[in-house]
Amino acid sequence: MIKESFNLEGEYKIYLNDKLFGSFKNLITTIGKTYIRDNIYGDFSNSTFQYIAIGTSATAPAVGQIQLVAENARSVIVARTKISTNQLKVSANFNFEIGIGTIREIGIFMKDATSVANSGTMFSRITPTAFVKDSETILIVEYTLTIS
């Protein structure tokens, strides 16, 4: 009998003014795993990562969450790369005046999201070490999903 396992691992990298602030493993939500299942099944209606959002809540991530707890800004994904046979990377930029505040949560949202806060369904979420995003800071968030 052949037995295989399927593992998903996500990692966010946070850059402040082009300097790496930190790298954080994420929690993939239940609905995020459902999207993976749906893609294998052939339902691609909501299969694309669309936005990365930032927020101010330090509430711990939970698998049942579908939104950030206190979203303060979101940015459309500007780059998508298949970096290996089992990895993909996306990124979004938060320019000077976007998302000002103490950032304590980050999430990635699916194709059903719009530019409106709390829209769409969240694939994953982290609560990184808090950092201040001010009007002199460009924030770049990269997300890498590894399937193993």
TORPA-4810 file (N, C-alpha, C, O; in nm, 3 decimals):
<nodes>
NODE_1_0.084_-0.118_0.000_0.000_0.000_0.000_0.088_0.125_0.000_0.181_0.137_0.080_M
NODE_2_0.058_0.216_-0.089_0.132_0.341_-0.098_0.061_0.445_-0.013_-0.060_0.464_-0.023_I
NODE_3_0.138_0.511_0.071_0.080_0.616_0.154_0.163_0.742_0.136_0.284_0.742_0.157_K
NODE_4_0.096_0.850_0.096_0.165_0.978_0.078_0.095_1.084_0.161_-0.023_1.071_0.195_E
NODE_5_0.169_1.187_0.193_0.108_1.301_0.261_0.128_1.426_0.177_0.216_1.432_0.092_S
NODE_6_0.044_1.523_0.203_0.042_1.648_0.129_0.054_1.759_0.231_-0.027_1.768_0.323_F
NODE_7_0.154_1.841_0.216_0.179_1.944_0.316_0.180_2.082_0.251_0.242_2.100_0.146_N
NODE_8_0.113_2.179_0.312_0.116_2.319_0.268_0.188_2.400_0.374_0.161_2.386_0.493_L
NODE_9_0.278_2.484_0.330_0.347_2.573_0.424_0.360_2.710_0.360_0.410_2.723_0.248_E
NODE_10_0.315_2.810_0.431_0.325_2.947_0.382_0.419_3.028_0.466_0.433_3.005_0.587_G
NODE_11_0.485_3.123_0.403_0.578_3.211_0.474_0.566_3.352_0.418_0.570_3.374_0.297_E
NODE_12_0.553_3.447_0.510_0.552_3.588_0.475_0.690_3.647_0.503_0.751_3.618_0.606_Y
NODE_13_0.738_3.730_0.411_0.858_3.810_0.436_0.815_3.956_0.429_0.747_3.999_0.335_K
NODE_14_0.857_4.031_0.529_0.819_4.171_0.542_0.943_4.257_0.520_1.045_4.240_0.587_I
NODE_15_0.932_4.350_0.426_1.041_4.442_0.397_0.995_4.585_0.427_0.889_4.627_0.382_Y
NODE_16_1.076_4.658_0.503_1.051_4.799_0.531_1.161_4.879_0.465_1.278_4.866_0.500_L
NODE_17_1.123_4.963_0.369_1.221_5.040_0.290_1.332_4.950_0.237_1.451_4.982_0.250_N
NODE_18_1.293_4.839_0.176_1.383_4.742_0.111_1.474_4.664_0.205_1.563_4.593_0.158_D
NODE_19_1.453_4.674_0.334_1.531_4.595_0.431_1.440_4.489_0.492_1.328_4.519_0.533_K
NODE_20_1.489_4.366_0.498_1.410_4.257_0.554_1.385_4.283_0.703_1.480_4.291_0.782_L
NODE_21_1.259_4.296_0.741_1.221_4.312_0.881_1.208_4.176_0.948_1.251_4.158_1.062_F
NODE_22_1.150_4.080_0.876_1.133_3.948_0.935_1.063_3.852_0.841_1.005_3.890_0.740_G
NODE_23_1.072_3.725_0.878_1.011_3.616_0.802_0.923_3.537_0.900_0.968_3.501_1.009_S
NODE_24_0.799_3.510_0.860_0.702_3.452_0.953_0.622_3.342_0.885_0.567_3.363_0.777_F
NODE_25_0.615_3.226_0.949_0.531_3.116_0.901_0.386_3.152_0.927_0.355_3.222_1.024_K
NODE_26_0.297_3.104_0.841_0.157_3.142_0.855_0.067_3.026_0.896_0.108_2.910_0.901_N
NODE_27_-0.056_3.064_0.925_-0.164_2.969_0.945_-0.250_2.974_0.820_-0.297_3.082_0.782_L
NODE_28_-0.272_2.861_0.755_-0.362_2.854_0.640_-0.500_2.822_0.695_-0.519_2.724_0.767_I
NODE_29_-0.597_2.904_0.659_-0.732_2.890_0.712_-0.801_2.766_0.654_-0.756_2.710_0.554_T
NODE_30_-0.908_2.727_0.718_-0.989_2.616_0.667_-1.038_2.646_0.527_-1.032_2.559_0.439_T
NODE_31_-1.087_2.766_0.505_-1.137_2.802_0.372_-1.022_2.805_0.270_-1.044_2.776_0.153_I
NODE_32_-0.901_2.839_0.314_-0.785_2.833_0.226_-0.759_2.691_0.177_-0.730_2.669_0.059_G
NODE_33_-0.771_2.597_0.268_-0.755_2.455_0.230_-0.868_2.410_0.138_-0.847_2.327_0.050_K
NODE_34_-0.987_2.465_0.159_-1.099_2.433_0.071_-1.071_2.480_-0.071_-1.106_2.411_-0.167_T
NODE_35_-1.007_2.596_-0.086_-0.972_2.644_-0.220_-0.875_2.551_-0.289_-0.885_2.528_-0.410_Y
NODE_36_-0.780_2.496_-0.214_-0.687_2.399_-0.272_-0.765_2.277_-0.322_-0.745_2.231_-0.434_I
NODE_37_-0.854_2.227_-0.238_-0.938_2.113_-0.277_-1.018_2.145_-0.403_-1.024_2.064_-0.496_R
NODE_38_-1.081_2.264_-0.406_-1.164_2.301_-0.520_-1.083_2.308_-0.649_-1.132_2.271_-0.756_D
NODE_39_-0.959_2.355_-0.640_-0.874_2.360_-0.759_-0.844_2.220_-0.812_-0.846_2.197_-0.933_N
NODE_40_-0.816_2.128_-0.723_-0.791_1.990_-0.765_-0.916_1.932_-0.829_-0.908_1.856_-0.926_I
NODE_41_-1.031_1.967_-0.775_-1.160_1.921_-0.827_-1.191_1.982_-0.964_-1.262_1.921_-1.044_Y
NODE_42_-1.138_2.102_-0.990_-1.162_2.169_-1.117_-1.245_2.295_-1.107_-1.281_2.353_-1.209_G
NODE_43_-1.275_2.339_-0.985_-1.349_2.463_-0.965_-1.248_2.575_-0.942_-1.192_2.589_-0.834_D
NODE_44_-1.226_2.656_-1.046_-1.125_2.761_-1.040_-1.186_2.900_-1.019_-1.119_3.000_-1.042_F
NODE_45_-1.312_2.906_-0.976_-1.384_3.033_-0.970_-1.323_3.134_-0.874_-1.342_3.255_-0.891_S
NODE_46_-1.251_3.089_-0.772_-1.196_3.182_-0.673_-1.054_3.142_-0.637_-1.014_3.148_-0.521_N
NODE_47_-0.978_3.100_-0.738_-0.852_3.032_-0.710_-0.728_3.119_-0.710_-0.618_3.068_-0.686_S
NODE_48_-0.740_3.247_-0.734_-0.623_3.332_-0.746_-0.604_3.419_-0.622_-0.701_3.473_-0.569_T
NODE_49_-0.480_3.433_-0.576_-0.450_3.531_-0.472_-0.465_3.670_-0.534_-0.408_3.697_-0.640_F
NODE_50_-0.541_3.758_-0.469_-0.573_3.888_-0.527_-0.515_4.006_-0.449_-0.461_4.100_-0.508_Q
NODE_51_-0.525_4.002_-0.315_-0.482_4.113_-0.231_-0.404_4.062_-0.110_-0.423_3.950_-0.064_Y
NODE_52_-0.316_4.148_-0.060_-0.255_4.130_0.071_-0.303_4.247_0.155_-0.300_4.362_0.111_I
NODE_53_-0.349_4.217_0.277_-0.401_4.320_0.365_-0.321_4.323_0.494_-0.264_4.223_0.536_A
NODE_54_-0.319_4.440_0.556_-0.250_4.458_0.684_-0.350_4.514_0.785_-0.446_4.583_0.749_I
NODE_55_-0.325_4.484_0.912_-0.415_4.530_1.015_-0.345_4.552_1.147_-0.224_4.535_1.159_G
NODE_56_-0.423_4.589_1.247_-0.366_4.634_1.374_-0.395_4.541_1.492_-0.353_4.570_1.604_T
NODE_57_-0.465_4.430_1.470_-0.500_4.342_1.581_-0.393_4.236_1.605_-0.337_4.179_1.511_S
NODE_58_-0.366_4.210_1.731_-0.272_4.104_1.769_-0.344_3.975_1.807_-0.282_3.883_1.861_A
NODE_59_-0.474_3.967_1.780_-0.549_3.844_1.807_-0.484_3.728_1.735_-0.450_3.737_1.617_T
NODE_60_-0.465_3.618_1.806_-0.397_3.502_1.748_-0.473_3.449_1.626_-0.596_3.448_1.626_A
NODE_61_-0.401_3.404_1.523_-0.466_3.343_1.407_-0.542_3.217_1.448_-0.502_3.144_1.538_P
NODE_62_-0.653_3.192_1.378_-0.734_3.072_1.401_-0.783_3.021_1.265_-0.810_3.100_1.175_A
NODE_63_-0.795_2.891_1.252_-0.829_2.831_1.122_-0.965_2.875_1.070_-0.986_2.873_0.949_V
NODE_64_-1.056_2.915_1.156_-1.189_2.954_1.112_-1.201_3.099_1.068_-1.309_3.140_1.024_G
NODE_65_-1.096_3.177_1.079_-1.103_3.319_1.042_-1.115_3.334_0.890_-1.051_3.261_0.814_Q
NODE_66_-1.197_3.431_0.848_-1.211_3.460_0.705_-1.173_3.604_0.672_-1.173_3.642_0.555_I
NODE_67_-1.141_3.684_0.773_-1.098_3.823_0.756_-0.992_3.855_0.861_-0.976_3.783_0.959_Q
NODE_68_-0.920_3.965_0.837_-0.836_4.018_0.944_-0.928_4.070_1.053_-1.045_4.100_1.027_L
NODE_69_-0.877_4.080_1.174_-0.959_4.126_1.286_-0.978_4.277_1.279_-1.087_4.327_1.307_V
NODE_70_-0.872_4.351_1.242_-0.880_4.499_1.236_-0.801_4.548_1.115_-0.693_4.607_1.130_A
NODE_71_-0.855_4.525_0.997_-0.785_4.564_0.874_-0.774_4.715_0.864_-0.869_4.787_0.892_E
NODE_72_-0.654_4.763_0.823_-0.641_4.907_0.801_-0.603_4.943_0.658_-0.616_5.059_0.620_N
NODE_73_-0.556_4.847_0.578_-0.525_4.875_0.437_-0.506_4.744_0.362_-0.477_4.641_0.423_A
NODE_74_-0.522_4.749_0.231_-0.490_4.634_0.146_-0.433_4.685_0.015_-0.455_4.798_-0.026_R
NODE_75_-0.357_4.596_-0.047_-0.291_4.630_-0.173_-0.303_4.512_-0.267_-0.290_4.396_-0.226_S
NODE_76_-0.327_4.542_-0.393_-0.338_4.437_-0.493_-0.203_4.369_-0.513_-0.098_4.434_-0.504_V
NODE_77_-0.206_4.242_-0.539_-0.081_4.168_-0.566_-0.024_4.216_-0.698_-0.093_4.217_-0.800_I
NODE_78_0.103_4.254_-0.696_0.167_4.312_-0.815_0.263_4.216_-0.884_0.303_4.241_-0.998_V
NODE_79_0.302_4.109_-0.818_0.396_4.013_-0.879_0.355_3.872_-0.840_0.318_3.845_-0.726_A
NODE_80_0.363_3.782_-0.937_0.335_3.639_-0.917_0.445_3.561_-0.987_0.475_3.586_-1.104_R
NODE_81_0.504_3.466_-0.914_0.615_3.389_-0.970_0.605_3.244_-0.925_0.584_3.217_-0.807_T
NODE_82_0.620_3.151_-1.019_0.639_3.010_-0.984_0.788_2.994_-0.965_0.863_2.992_-1.063_K
NODE_83_0.833_2.982_-0.840_0.977_2.982_-0.815_1.040_2.844_-0.817_1.162_2.832_-0.818_I
NODE_84_0.958_2.740_-0.817_1.008_2.603_-0.833_0.887_2.515_-0.867_0.776_2.565_-0.882_S
NODE_85_0.910_2.386_-0.879_0.800_2.296_-0.914_0.696_2.288_-0.803_0.583_2.246_-0.828_T
NODE_86_0.731_2.325_-0.681_0.637_2.315_-0.571_0.621_2.445_-0.491_0.573_2.442_-0.378_N
NODE_87_0.662_2.558_-0.548_0.652_2.685_-0.476_0.600_2.795_-0.567_0.630_2.799_-0.686_Q
NODE_88_0.523_2.885_-0.507_0.485_3.007_-0.576_0.503_3.124_-0.481_0.495_3.109_-0.359_L
NODE_89_0.528_3.241_-0.540_0.549_3.361_-0.458_0.467_3.475_-0.517_0.462_3.494_-0.638_K
NODE_90_0.404_3.552_-0.428_0.332_3.672_-0.467_0.379_3.786_-0.377_0.430_3.763_-0.268_V
NODE_91_0.360_3.909_-0.424_0.397_4.023_-0.340_0.307_4.142_-0.367_0.246_4.155_-0.473_S
NODE_92_0.300_4.229_-0.267_0.223_4.353_-0.275_0.302_4.463_-0.206_0.379_4.438_-0.113_A
NODE_93_0.281_4.586_-0.253_0.351_4.703_-0.200_0.251_4.796_-0.132_0.140_4.818_-0.180_N
NODE_94_0.293_4.850_-0.018_0.216_4.951_0.052_0.303_5.076_0.054_0.395_5.088_0.135_F
NODE_95_0.273_5.170_-0.036_0.355_5.289_-0.050_0.338_5.382_0.068_0.265_5.352_0.162_N
NODE_96_0.406_5.496_0.064_0.422_5.585_0.177_0.295_5.611_0.258_0.296_5.592_0.379_F
NODE_97_0.187_5.654_0.195_0.068_5.698_0.268_-0.033_5.586_0.292_-0.140_5.612_0.348_E
NODE_98_-0.002_5.463_0.253_-0.098_5.353_0.264_-0.066_5.268_0.387_0.046_5.223_0.405_I
NODE_99_-0.167_5.247_0.471_-0.154_5.156_0.584_-0.075_5.208_0.701_-0.003_5.132_0.766_G
NODE_100_-0.085_5.335_0.729_-0.011_5.395_0.840_-0.067_5.344_0.973_-0.189_5.343_0.995_I
NODE_101_0.024_5.302_1.062_-0.018_5.254_1.193_0.078_5.148_1.244_0.178_5.118_1.180_G
NODE_102_0.046_5.093_1.360_0.122_4.981_1.414_0.062_4.853_1.359_-0.052_4.818_1.391_T
NODE_103_0.138_4.783_1.277_0.088_4.665_1.207_0.117_4.541_1.290_0.229_4.516_1.334_I
NODE_104_0.009_4.462_1.312_0.020_4.342_1.394_-0.039_4.218_1.326_-0.031_4.107_1.381_R
NODE_105_-0.099_4.235_1.207_-0.156_4.121_1.136_-0.147_4.144_0.987_-0.155_4.257_0.938_E
NODE_106_-0.130_4.033_0.914_-0.123_4.036_0.768_-0.197_3.914_0.717_-0.189_3.806_0.774_I
NODE_107_-0.270_3.932_0.607_-0.341_3.821_0.546_-0.340_3.831_0.395_-0.322_3.939_0.339_G
NODE_108_-0.360_3.717_0.332_-0.369_3.713_0.186_-0.512_3.673_0.149_-0.570_3.583_0.209_I
NODE_109_-0.567_3.742_0.048_-0.707_3.725_0.012_-0.723_3.674_-0.131_-0.641_3.702_-0.219_F
NODE_110_-0.829_3.600_-0.150_-0.855_3.532_-0.276_-0.921_3.625_-0.378_-0.946_3.743_-0.351_M
NODE_111_-0.949_3.568_-0.495_-1.002_3.640_-0.609_-1.135_3.712_-0.582_-1.167_3.809_-0.650_K
NODE_112_-1.213_3.665_-0.484_-1.341_3.730_-0.455_-1.325_3.861_-0.379_-1.424_3.930_-0.354_D
NODE_113_-1.204_3.898_-0.342_-1.178_4.022_-0.269_-1.179_4.141_-0.366_-1.156_4.128_-0.486_A
NODE_114_-1.209_4.258_-0.308_-1.199_4.384_-0.382_-1.106_4.476_-0.303_-1.044_4.434_-0.206_T
NODE_115_-1.096_4.600_-0.347_-1.011_4.696_-0.276_-1.075_4.743_-0.145_-1.010_4.815_-0.068_S
NODE_116_-1.199_4.705_-0.118_-1.270_4.744_0.003_-1.226_4.655_0.120_-1.220_4.532_0.108_V
NODE_117_-1.196_4.717_0.232_-1.155_4.642_0.352_-1.259_4.537_0.389_-1.379_4.559_0.373_A
NODE_118_-1.211_4.424_0.439_-1.295_4.313_0.485_-1.376_4.247_0.374_-1.476_4.180_0.403_N
NODE_119_-1.336_4.264_0.249_-1.404_4.195_0.140_-1.323_4.071_0.102_-1.202_4.067_0.119_S
NODE_120_-1.392_3.973_0.051_-1.326_3.852_0.005_-1.293_3.757_0.119_-1.324_3.783_0.235_G
NODE_121_-1.231_3.648_0.082_-1.202_3.541_0.177_-1.053_3.528_0.198_-0.975_3.527_0.102_T
NODE_122_-1.014_3.518_0.322_-0.873_3.512_0.359_-0.819_3.369_0.347_-0.878_3.275_0.400_M
NODE_123_-0.707_3.354_0.277_-0.640_3.225_0.261_-0.551_3.193_0.381_-0.549_3.080_0.430_F
NODE_124_-0.479_3.294_0.428_-0.389_3.273_0.541_-0.372_3.402_0.619_-0.407_3.510_0.573_S
NODE_125_-0.316_3.388_0.740_-0.299_3.504_0.828_-0.180_3.482_0.919_-0.150_3.370_0.961_R
NODE_126_-0.112_3.592_0.949_-0.005_3.590_1.049_-0.023_3.707_1.144_-0.089_3.807_1.112_I
NODE_127_0.038_3.693_1.261_0.052_3.805_1.353_0.203_3.819_1.380_0.256_3.761_1.474_T
NODE_128_0.269_3.897_1.294_0.414_3.911_1.309_0.449_3.997_1.429_0.362_4.053_1.495_P
NODE_129_0.577_4.008_1.456_0.625_4.106_1.552_0.573_4.242_1.505_0.588_4.277_1.389_T
NODE_130_0.513_4.317_1.595_0.453_4.446_1.558_0.560_4.541_1.504_0.674_4.541_1.549_A
NODE_131_0.519_4.620_1.406_0.608_4.722_1.350_0.526_4.844_1.312_0.405_4.834_1.289_F
NODE_132_0.592_4.959_1.306_0.523_5.084_1.272_0.542_5.112_1.124_0.654_5.115_1.074_V
NODE_133_0.431_5.132_1.056_0.431_5.174_0.916_0.391_5.320_0.916_0.277_5.354_0.947_K
NODE_134_0.487_5.408_0.881_0.458_5.551_0.881_0.462_5.605_0.739_0.479_5.529_0.643_D
NODE_135_0.445_5.735_0.724_0.437_5.798_0.592_0.571_5.804_0.521_0.579_5.849_0.406_S
NODE_136_0.677_5.761_0.586_0.809_5.758_0.523_0.855_5.615_0.495_0.971_5.592_0.460_E
NODE_137_0.764_5.520_0.511_0.800_5.378_0.496_0.725_5.315_0.380_0.603_5.329_0.368_T
NODE_138_0.799_5.247_0.294_0.739_5.160_0.193_0.746_5.019_0.249_0.853_4.970_0.284_I
NODE_139_0.630_4.954_0.256_0.620_4.817_0.304_0.599_4.726_0.184_0.511_4.749_0.102_L
NODE_140_0.680_4.622_0.175_0.662_4.517_0.074_0.638_4.387_0.150_0.715_4.350_0.239_I
NODE_141_0.531_4.319_0.113_0.499_4.190_0.173_0.509_4.084_0.064_0.440_4.093_-0.038_V
NODE_142_0.593_3.985_0.087_0.604_3.869_-0.003_0.545_3.748_0.067_0.563_3.728_0.187_E
NODE_143_0.475_3.667_-0.010_0.417_3.543_0.044_0.460_3.428_-0.045_0.440_3.430_-0.166_Y
NODE_144_0.520_3.326_0.017_0.561_3.206_-0.056_0.482_3.088_-0.003_0.479_3.064_0.118_T
NODE_145_0.418_3.015_-0.093_0.345_2.894_-0.060_0.424_2.775_-0.113_0.455_2.767_-0.231_L
NODE_146_0.455_2.682_-0.023_0.528_2.561_-0.058_0.436_2.441_-0.041_0.370_2.426_0.062_T
NODE_147_0.432_2.357_-0.144_0.355_2.234_-0.139_0.454_2.118_-0.139_0.533_2.103_-0.231_I
NODE_148_0.448_2.037_-0.035_0.544_1.925_-0.026_0.475_1.798_0.019_0.540_1.694_0.032_S
</nodes>
